[in-house]
Amino acid sequence: MHDHLKDAAAAADLTDEQLAAIYRRIADPKRPSGFEQAVLDEMERRHLTPPT
């Protein structure tokens, strides 16, 4: 069973730059893993624009 709360806590501990770096490495943004979804959610929470 996947622990979404642990992923959310781990993503919250990352810097903006770390979040952006992970975002760039997401292979399939339409089907992110649990941790990748936590990163996307954290970026949205911080009002960060995904890097281009």
N, C-alpha and C positions, 0 to 999 in steps of 0.2 A: 504494500500500500504506500502510495506517495504522500509525503508530508508537505503540504502546501505552505503551512505556517513556517516551517524551517526555511523553505525557499524564499518566502517573503522577508524573513528576518535577515537572511544572508544578503539579499538584494538591497535591503535598506542600509546595510553596513558599507556598501560600496560607494566610492566617490562618483561624481558625475562622469569623469573621464573613464573610469572602469566600466560604468554602465554603457557608455558609448562604444567602447571597445568590444564588449560582449555583443551588443546589438549588431555591430558590423560582421560578427562571426556567425550569426544565426543563419543556418542553411536554408530553412524553409519558414519564413515569417508567417505563413498561413497555418502552419502546424508546429508551433514552438513546443519545446519540451517544458516540463513543469518549471524548471529553474529559469528558462528563457522567458516564459510567460510572466514569472515574478519580476524579471528585469524590465520587461515591457510595461508592466503595471507600475513599477517604481518610477520609471521614466515619465509615465503619464502623471503620476502623483506629484512629481517635482516640476511638471510642466516643461520638460525637456523635449526639444525637437529632435527626432531621430537624425543622426548625421547622414549626409548625402554622399 
